[in-house]
């Protein structure tokens, strides 16, 4: 995989810069593969060569929203707010029901000069989280089984030692959004769970395209990352039931009932 530090230095040198742009993060993130790399891999963009163009595009997004500034001196909340408004100020109609959920598609849509939509709630969340990760901010997801009368919903969650802030991408003023605060069914999602949601969406897409075997693989990968992912388990159960694998389907529904 392309390491983030090596990629930063590659971009800097490509632009004739010799300064060392490799920083120690202000907030130590878990020692894991980059969220961006994991999301691209889920999409089937797995090799260093294939990922490099998308990392370069994301670097362009980060450069634009930072205005070329060094954002490290800003406190985390100020940094996250700045990125939120700069990311969405030129994309007022960014949400699209049933739209893109892939990070790669969301990046491409953001870089277009038109004012058209970018993605669904998952795609918007992944784009914001990916940008925030580039600026060492500890963001994850917040899942709600129903929101805005659109069904299951995900937005960003900024988690700091003394506070957690909801960041909603479907509304104009969604930074530190208060509309989900009283919801007792709002569930914080880890990076694994966000990636699992992408695999579930890929499974649903494969089913819509009539490719049940590929869909099964995506659902199983989602369940490996998030054993309690209800949608992946139920959809896999439905798939197996349609294939006449009744016992396996019943076992999955029983497990879902206990989750």
Secondary structure by P-SEA (a helix, b strand, c coil): cccaaaaaaaaaaaacccccccccccccccccccaaaaaaaaacccccccaaaaaaaaaaaaaaaacccccccccaaaaaaaaaaaacccccccccccccccaaaaaaaaacccccccccaaaaaaaaaaaaaaaccbbbbbbbccccccccbbbbbbbcccbbbbbbcccccccccccccccccbbbbcaaaaaaaaaaaaaaaaaaaccaaaaaaaaaaaaaacccaaaaaaaaaaaaaaacaaaaaaaaaaaaaac
